[in-house]
Amino acid sequence: MRLSSTLLPLFRFLLPPTLIALTYVYLYPFLQQCSFPLAKRAETVCHFDGSDPTAAAPAEIAPFRLLAFADPQLEGDTSLPDPQAAWLPSLARVGEVGVMRTVEGVVRRDVLGLLQGYRKKLDLWGNDLYLAHVYRMVNWWAQPTHTVVLGDLLGSQWVGDEEFSRRTSRFWTRVFSGGAKVPRNVTDVSSRIEVLGQDNAWRKRMIAVAGNHDIGYAGDINEHRIERFESAFGSVNWEIRFRLPNDTQQASSSFPNLLQTTPPTLHLIVLNSMNLDAPAYNPELQQQSLDFLDAQLHPSNHPRNSGTVILTHVPLHKKQGVCVDAPYFSYFPENQGGGIREQNHLSPEISARILDRLAPGGSEGGMAIVLNGHDHEGCDTIHQRDYSKDDEGSGEGSWDASRFDSAKLRGTHGGDAGLREITVRSMMGSYGGNAGLLSGWFDAEAGKWRFEYETCMFGVQHFWWAAHVLALVEVGLGLGGLGYLLRESWSNGARARKLKEA
């Protein structure tokens, strides 16, 4: 049987699933219609030209569109065999155990260990390309104005400086290729104000939030880990304000003279939440984060027509059952400092410190939203005051969190009812390559900022692998079948020429 008669039919058989797989892989944001929520006004716009007075204003593209990723956790040499180890270590013991035992050790341990090491290297390489694909596709299709990675950029805070540098290089040159660190002249300037949408450099800048796998928890954060993170990814605590362009500053029906004197601004706060709780290994570093938090949450920083977006890593406190991660703290032993070793949420005290200032009913400021990572499953919640738990009789009640979709069904999710917190699902392959899409805009009719959030999920990493393996198989089958077909055609032609000559 001719080999071409086997390869070419198999090529044709696998062609449809290969094309379908590649179409999904490279067009999935379009096929899923992943997009930032449109800016919609909360109130009906009145018309005085005789048109329908109940007609709503058309939705528009939001001026602030934040593409959010969480917890890529790039692994490296800690998951690979020791490169300094002998290639076939069992051979060194041939004099002790004999030839047969040595051969058995080489086959069972050394060779299998080498294969496992190469498999892990391939897995790391493919994981980088998978994450890069998710970023590239969503960024290309959704067209964000800003991008953030919400902590755990790398896989371990315990790695040495050389491995930290290698993983950092992979982050910038492979996973988020084309992205750029936010420069120091932006992060180190207090109360910096830029016009939203005016500087196109933000399209490429990557806002990097420090996570526990980047710098550690409060019990093991030190100055060296902070310095190397800031050198590679930018400051751990910084803020910036974005002012709306002048051509969008129209007076609102609720506050007709407000926007003429104080244009709406969006306050972006990047917060290191890893050492807000105590006890901490380095009290001075902890105090720096607490001072920064208190300064940014001061009421003077949140006028009525401002909006606030906090980007951090550790979620706010929530009771067990609201999200996948329940409240949890563990601590180092006393002989190792006794600081926080691990935590799932911020403490109730630190959470209330944030909510009391940002949520309606706290300060007199505008609308706010919190985005974080850490809980790989993700969670969308709203924090509201529960006045039934006012044990001290202050009349303020305590903070209680519930799922945002449940609050929406109850009709208690409105902007004046609490503060929304979105824990963005991890972008790792086992969690579906998730991307978060946050829109922010100033609602002139209501006189305040509004935020809406959507997700775009690619699928587990096996989809990416399967599509590309199929493509390689198809290329091989096509080239092989075509080659054998040409070879057989040439052979038949040569045979015919010989018969003709004879």
C-alpha positions in Angstrom: 0.0 0.0 0.0 1.3 3.4 -0.9 2.2 5.6 2.1 0.7 8.7 0.5 -2.7 7.0 0.4 -2.5 6.8 4.2 -1.0 10.2 5.0 -3.2 12.3 2.8 -6.6 10.9 3.9 -5.5 11.3 7.5 -4.5 14.9 6.7 -7.9 15.6 5.3 -9.6 13.9 8.2 -7.8 16.0 10.8 -8.0 19.2 8.9 -11.5 20.3 10.1 -10.9 19.8 13.8 -7.5 21.5 13.5 -9.0 24.6 11.8 -11.8 24.8 14.3 -9.3 24.5 17.2 -7.0 27.2 15.8 -9.9 29.5 15.0 -11.1 29.3 18.6 -7.6 29.7 20.0 -6.7 32.8 18.0 -10.2 34.4 17.8 -11.7 33.5 21.2 -12.1 37.1 22.4 -14.1 37.8 19.2 -16.1 34.6 19.4 -17.0 35.2 23.0 -17.5 38.9 22.4 -15.2 39.8 25.2 -15.5 43.6 25.7 -15.4 46.2 28.4 -18.8 47.2 29.7 -20.1 50.3 28.0 -20.6 53.5 29.9 -24.3 54.0 30.6 -26.0 56.9 32.4 -28.0 56.1 35.5 -30.7 58.7 34.8 -32.9 59.4 31.8 -31.7 62.3 29.8 -34.3 65.0 29.3 -34.9 66.3 25.8 -36.2 69.8 25.0 -36.4 69.5 21.2 -39.7 67.7 21.0 -38.2 64.2 20.9 -39.2 61.4 23.2 -38.5 62.6 26.8 -38.1 59.0 28.0 -35.4 58.1 25.6 -32.2 57.1 27.3 -28.8 58.4 26.4 -26.8 56.0 24.2 -24.1 53.9 25.8 -20.5 55.0 25.0 -17.0 53.5 25.3 -15.8 54.1 28.8 -12.8 56.5 29.1 -11.1 54.2 31.7 -10.7 50.6 30.7 -8.6 48.4 33.0 -7.4 45.0 31.8 -6.7 43.0 35.0 -4.7 39.8 35.4 -4.0 37.9 38.6 -1.5 35.4 39.9 0.5 34.2 36.8 3.1 32.8 39.3 6.0 32.1 36.9 7.9 29.1 38.1 11.6 28.4 37.4 14.6 26.5 38.7 13.0 25.5 42.0 10.7 23.1 40.0 13.6 21.7 37.9 16.3 19.2 38.6 19.6 20.6 40.0 21.6 21.6 36.9 24.9 21.0 38.9 24.0 17.4 39.6 25.8 14.6 37.7 24.2 13.6 34.4 24.0 9.9 35.3 24.8 9.7 39.0 24.3 5.9 39.2 27.5 5.3 37.1 29.5 6.7 40.0 28.5 3.7 42.2 29.3 1.0 39.7 32.2 -0.2 41.9 30.0 -0.4 45.0 26.8 -2.1 43.6 28.0 -3.9 40.5 27.2 -3.6 36.8 23.6 -5.0 36.9 22.5 -2.7 39.8 24.1 0.2 38.1 22.3 -0.4 34.8 19.1 -0.8 36.7 19.7 2.6 38.5 20.6 4.3 35.2 17.3 3.1 33.6 15.0 3.5 36.5 16.3 6.6 38.2 18.7 8.6 36.0 17.0 8.3 32.6 13.5 8.8 34.0 14.8 11.8 36.0 16.3 13.3 32.9 13.1 12.8 31.0 11.1 14.3 33.8 13.4 17.3 33.8 13.0 17.9 30.1 9.2 17.5 30.4 9.2 20.2 33.1 11.3 22.5 31.0 8.8 22.0 28.1 6.0 22.6 30.5 7.4 25.9 31.7 8.1 27.0 28.2 4.6 26.2 27.1 3.1 27.8 30.2 4.9 31.1 29.4 3.6 31.0 25.8 0.1 30.2 27.0 0.0 33.2 29.4 1.5 35.4 26.7 -1.3 34.2 24.3 -4.0 35.1 26.8 -2.5 38.6 27.3 -1.9 39.2 23.6 -5.3 38.2 22.4 -7.4 40.0 25.0 -5.2 43.1 24.8 -5.5 43.1 21.0 -9.2 42.7 20.9 -10.5 44.7 24.0 -8.2 47.7 23.6 -7.7 48.7 27.3 -6.4 52.0 28.4 -4.5 50.5 31.4 -3.3 47.0 32.4 -2.6 45.6 35.8 -1.2 42.3 37.2 -2.6 41.9 40.7 0.3 40.3 42.5 2.1 36.9 42.5 3.9 37.7 39.3 6.5 35.1 40.2 6.2 31.7 41.8 8.2 32.2 45.0 9.7 34.9 47.2 12.4 32.5 48.4 14.3 32.4 45.1 17.8 33.8 44.9 18.6 37.0 43.0 19.8 35.2 39.8 16.6 33.1 39.5 14.5 36.2 40.3 16.3 38.0 37.5 15.6 35.1 35.1 11.9 35.0 35.9 11.7 38.7 35.6 13.2 38.5 32.2 10.7 35.9 31.2 7.9 38.1 32.5 8.9 41.1 30.4 10.2 39.5 27.3 8.0 36.4 26.9 4.8 36.5 28.9 4.0 40.3 28.7 6.2 41.0 25.7 5.7 44.6 24.6 4.7 45.7 28.1 6.7 48.3 30.0 7.3 49.1 33.7 5.6 52.2 35.0 8.5 54.7 35.2 9.8 56.3 38.4 8.8 59.8 37.2 5.2 58.6 37.5 5.3 56.4 40.6 7.5 58.6 42.7 5.5 61.9 42.2 2.9 62.4 44.9 -0.6 63.6 43.7 0.4 63.4 40.0 -2.5 64.3 37.7 -2.7 63.3 34.1 -5.5 63.7 31.5 -7.2 60.4 31.0 -6.5 59.1 27.5 -4.0 61.8 26.6 -0.8 59.7 27.2 -0.7 56.7 24.9 2.2 55.3 26.8 -0.3 53.8 29.3 -1.4 51.4 26.6 1.9 49.5 27.0 2.6 50.1 30.7 2.0 47.2 33.1 0.9 48.2 36.6 2.5 45.5 38.8 1.1 44.8 42.3 3.3 43.1 44.8 2.0 39.7 46.0 3.1 37.2 48.7 5.1 35.2 46.1 6.9 38.3 45.1 8.0 39.9 48.4 6.6 37.6 51.1 4.0 38.0 53.8 4.4 40.4 56.7 6.5 37.9 58.6 9.2 37.6 56.0 9.2 40.8 54.0 12.6 42.6 54.2 14.1 45.6 52.5 16.1 43.5 50.0 12.9 41.8 48.6 11.2 45.2 48.4 14.2 46.7 46.6 14.6 44.0 44.0 10.8 43.9 43.3 10.7 47.7 42.8 13.8 47.6 40.6 12.2 45.0 38.3 8.5 45.9 38.4 8.0 49.4 40.0 7.0 50.8 43.4 4.9 48.7 45.8 3.0 51.8 47.0 2.1 54.6 44.7 -0.9 56.6 43.3 -1.9 58.7 40.4 -5.0 60.8 39.5 -6.5 60.9 36.0 -8.6 63.9 35.1 -11.3 63.7 32.4 -10.5 65.7 29.2 -12.0 69.2 29.1 -14.4 68.3 26.3 -16.2 65.8 28.6 -16.7 68.1 31.5 -20.4 68.9 31.2 -22.5 70.1 34.0 -24.7 67.4 35.6 -28.4 67.8 36.3 -27.8 67.1 40.0 -24.9 69.4 40.4 -25.1 72.0 37.7 -22.1 74.1 38.8 -19.9 71.3 40.1 -18.0 70.3 37.0 -17.3 73.8 35.8 -14.8 74.4 38.7 -13.7 70.9 39.7 -13.3 68.4 36.9 -14.0 64.7 37.7 -10.9 62.8 38.6 -10.1 59.1 39.0 -7.8 58.2 41.8 -5.7 55.0 41.1 -4.0 53.6 44.2 -1.5 50.7 44.0 -1.3 49.3 47.6 1.1 46.8 49.1 -1.3 44.9 51.3 1.3 42.2 52.3 2.4 43.9 55.5 -0.6 45.9 56.6 -1.4 43.3 59.4 0.8 42.5 62.4 3.0 41.1 63.6 5.5 42.0 60.9 9.2 41.1 60.4 10.1 44.7 59.7 7.9 47.2 61.6 9.4 50.1 59.6 8.3 48.7 56.3 4.9 48.0 57.7 4.5 51.5 59.0 5.4 52.9 55.6 2.5 50.9 54.1 0.1 52.0 56.8 1.1 55.6 56.5 0.6 55.5 52.7 -2.8 53.8 53.2 -4.0 56.5 55.7 -2.8 59.3 53.5 -4.5 58.1 50.4 -7.8 57.4 52.3 -7.9 60.8 53.9 -11.3 62.5 53.0 -9.4 65.4 51.4 -8.3 63.0 48.7 -11.8 62.0 47.8 -14.0 65.0 46.7 -17.5 64.3 45.7 -16.9 64.0 42.0 -13.8 61.7 42.3 -13.6 58.0 41.9 -11.2 55.6 43.5 -9.7 52.3 42.3 -7.6 50.4 44.7 -5.3 47.7 43.2 -3.8 45.3 45.7 -3.2 41.6 46.3 -4.8 40.3 49.6 -8.6 40.5 49.6 -10.6 42.3 52.3 -12.0 40.3 55.2 -15.1 38.2 54.5 -16.8 35.5 56.5 -16.4 31.9 55.6 -18.5 30.7 52.7 -18.7 34.0 50.8 -15.7 33.1 48.6 -13.6 29.9 48.2 -10.9 31.1 50.6 -12.1 31.4 54.2 -10.4 33.8 56.7 -7.1 32.3 57.7 -3.8 33.3 59.4 -0.7 31.4 60.3 2.4 32.6 62.0 6.1 31.9 62.1 7.4 30.4 65.4 8.8 32.8 67.9 12.4 31.8 67.2 11.8 33.0 63.6 10.2 36.3 64.5 6.6 35.2 65.1 5.3 37.3 62.2 2.5 36.4 59.7 3.5 33.4 57.7 0.3 33.2 55.6 -3.1 34.9 55.3 -6.1 34.5 53.1 -7.7 37.9 53.9 -6.8 41.1 55.5 -7.9 41.3 59.2 -11.3 42.7 60.0 -9.6 45.8 61.5 -7.6 46.7 58.5 -10.5 45.9 56.2 -12.8 48.3 58.2 -10.0 50.9 58.1 -10.4 50.8 54.3 -14.1 50.5 54.1 -14.9 53.2 56.6 -13.2 55.7 54.4 -14.1 54.5 50.9 -17.6 53.1 51.1 -20.7 55.3 51.1 -21.6 56.2 54.6 -17.9 56.5 55.5 -16.3 59.6 53.8 -18.3 62.0 51.8 -16.3 61.1 48.7 -17.3 59.6 45.4 -17.6 56.0 44.2 -14.8 53.4 44.8 -13.9 49.9 43.9 -11.3 47.4 45.0 -9.5 44.9 42.7 -7.2 42.2 44.1 -6.0 38.6 43.5 -4.7 35.9 45.9 -7.8 33.7 45.8 -7.2 31.9 42.6 -10.9 31.0 42.1 -11.9 34.6 42.1 -14.9 36.3 43.8 -17.2 39.3 43.2 -18.5 40.7 46.4 -20.1 43.9 47.9 -19.4 45.2 51.4 -22.3 46.7 53.2 -23.0 47.9 56.8 -24.9 45.5 58.9 -26.6 47.6 61.6 -28.0 44.5 63.4 -24.5 43.8 64.6 -23.9 47.2 66.3 -22.8 45.7 69.6 -21.2 48.9 70.9 -24.2 51.1 70.2 -22.3 53.4 67.9 -25.1 53.5 65.3 -22.5 52.6 62.6 -22.9 48.8 62.5 -20.3 46.4 61.2 -19.2 45.5 57.7 -20.6 42.4 56.1 -19.7 41.0 52.6 -22.0 39.1 50.3 -21.8 37.9 46.7 -22.5 40.7 44.3 -24.9 38.7 42.1 -26.9 37.8 45.2 -27.1 41.5 46.2 -28.1 42.4 42.7 -31.0 39.9 42.9 -32.1 41.5 46.2 -31.7 45.0 44.7 -29.2 46.0 47.4 -26.2 46.3 45.1 -26.5 50.0 44.1 -23.6 52.4 44.4 -25.0 54.0 47.5 -25.4 50.7 49.3 -21.7 49.6 49.8 -18.4 49.1 48.2 -17.7 46.4 45.5 -14.6 44.3 45.7 -13.6 42.1 42.8 -11.1 39.3 43.4 -9.9 38.6 39.9 -9.6 34.9 39.0 -6.1 33.7 38.3 -4.8 33.7 34.7 -3.0 30.4 35.2 -3.9 27.6 32.8 -5.6 25.5 35.4 -8.0 28.4 36.1 -8.9 29.0 32.5 -6.6 31.8 31.5 -8.9 34.5 32.9 -8.8 38.2 32.2 -10.8 40.9 34.0 -12.3 43.9 32.2 -13.2 46.9 34.4 -14.8 50.0 32.9 -15.0 53.3 34.8 -16.8 56.5 33.7 -18.2 59.6 35.2 -22.0 59.7 35.1 -22.8 63.4 34.7 -26.5 62.9 35.3 -25.9 61.3 38.7 -22.8 63.4 39.5 -20.6 60.4 40.4 -18.3 57.7 39.0 -19.6 54.3 38.0 -17.8 51.0 37.5 -18.8 47.8 35.8 -16.8 44.5 35.4 -16.8 41.6 33.0 -14.5 38.6 32.5 -13.0 36.9 29.5 -11.8 33.3 29.9 -9.8 31.4 27.3 -10.0 27.8 28.8 -7.5 25.4 30.4 -4.0 25.2 29.0 -4.8 21.8 27.3 -6.8 23.7 24.6 -3.7 25.7 23.7 -1.5 22.6 23.6 -4.0 20.5 21.7 -4.5 23.1 19.0 -0.8 23.6 18.4 0.0 19.9 18.5 -2.8 19.2 16.0 -1.4 22.0 13.8 2.1 20.4 13.9 0.7 17.0 13.1 -1.2 18.4 10.2 1.9 20.1 8.8 3.8 16.9 9.1 1.1 14.8 7.5 0.6 17.3 4.7 4.3 17.7 3.9 4.9 13.9 4.3 1.9 13.0 2.1 2.9 15.6 -0.5 6.5 14.4 -0.5 5.6 10.8 -0.9 3.1 11.7 -3.6 5.8 13.6 -5.6 8.3 10.8 -5.0 5.8 8.2 -6.3 4.9 10.4 -9.3 8.6 10.8 -10.1 9.1 7.1 -9.8 6.2 6.3 -12.0 7.4 8.8 -14.6 10.9 7.2 -14.5 9.4 3.8 -14.9 7.3 4.9 -17.8 10.4 6.4 -19.5 12.3 3.2 -19.1 9.5 1.1 -20.7 9.3 3.6 -23.5 13.0 3.4 -24.2 12.8 -0.4 -24.0 
